[in-house]
Amino acid sequence: MVIPMLDEKEWAEIIEPALALATSDLQQRRVTHGETLPEAMRNGFGERALKLYQELTGFHETNVNAIRHHRLSFYGPPCKKCKKPLRTPEAKLCAACGTERD
């Protein structure tokens, strides 16, 4: 599936602060309400980050933790053959089609 990626500016200025706030709110909720981690996560964890991601990309992501993987700098350049991003910036081979990187 093709997933819209975030550039470093979008990540640093918008998404990372929203995720940090979500984590802080989660910890506070656990203390305040005595909830377990799964209970606290079911009560709106990361909704703001999900909304911001959708506003930026137009893609409706449902898993707030998945947003952490939608960061362009985590991946390499597009493969010269199939155009899919290489799995890491250091990858020497395309995992999708096997083409070697120049």
C-alpha positions in Angstrom: 0.0 0.0 0.0 1.2 3.5 -0.8 1.3 5.6 2.4 1.9 9.3 2.4 5.2 10.2 4.0 6.1 13.2 6.2 9.1 15.3 5.5 11.4 16.5 8.3 9.7 19.9 8.7 6.2 18.3 9.0 7.6 15.7 11.4 9.5 18.2 13.6 7.1 21.0 13.7 3.7 19.2 13.7 3.6 15.5 14.3 6.5 15.0 16.8 5.1 17.6 19.2 1.6 16.1 18.9 2.9 12.6 19.7 4.9 13.9 22.6 1.8 15.6 24.0 -0.2 12.4 23.5 2.4 10.4 25.5 2.4 13.0 28.3 -1.5 13.0 28.3 -1.5 9.2 28.4 0.9 9.1 31.4 -1.2 11.7 33.2 -4.4 9.9 32.5 -2.9 6.7 34.0 -2.0 8.5 37.2 -5.2 10.5 37.5 -7.6 7.7 36.7 -5.5 4.7 37.8 -5.9 3.1 34.4 -3.8 0.4 32.9 -1.8 1.2 29.7 -4.3 -0.5 27.4 -7.3 1.2 29.1 -5.6 4.6 28.8 -4.8 4.0 25.2 -8.4 3.2 24.3 -9.4 6.7 25.6 -8.4 8.9 22.8 -4.6 8.3 22.8 -3.1 10.1 19.8 -6.3 11.4 18.2 -4.8 14.9 17.7 -1.7 13.4 15.9 -4.0 11.2 13.7 -6.1 14.3 12.8 -3.0 16.3 12.0 -1.5 13.5 9.9 -4.8 13.3 7.9 -4.9 17.1 7.4 -1.3 17.1 6.1 -1.6 14.0 3.9 -5.2 13.4 3.2 -4.7 9.8 4.3 -6.9 8.4 7.2 -4.5 6.5 9.4 -6.1 4.7 12.3 -3.1 3.6 14.2 -1.2 6.4 16.0 1.9 4.3 16.4 2.0 3.7 12.7 2.6 7.4 12.1 6.1 7.0 13.5 6.9 4.9 10.4 5.5 7.5 8.0 8.7 9.6 8.2 10.4 10.0 4.8 13.9 10.2 6.4 13.6 6.6 7.6 13.7 5.4 4.0 16.1 5.5 1.1 15.5 7.0 -2.3 13.1 5.5 -4.8 14.3 2.4 -6.6 15.4 3.2 -10.1 13.3 0.3 -11.5 10.1 0.0 -9.4 10.1 3.5 -7.8 9.3 2.1 -4.3 11.4 3.6 -1.6 14.4 1.6 -0.4 13.9 0.3 3.1 16.7 2.3 4.7 18.8 5.2 3.6 21.8 2.8 3.5 20.0 0.0 1.5 22.0 -1.4 -1.4 19.2 -3.5 -2.8 15.5 -2.8 -3.4 13.5 -5.2 -1.2 10.5 -5.0 -3.5 12.1 -5.9 -6.8 15.7 -6.9 -6.0 17.3 -4.1 -8.1 20.8 -3.0 -6.9 21.2 0.6 -5.9 23.7 2.7 -7.9 
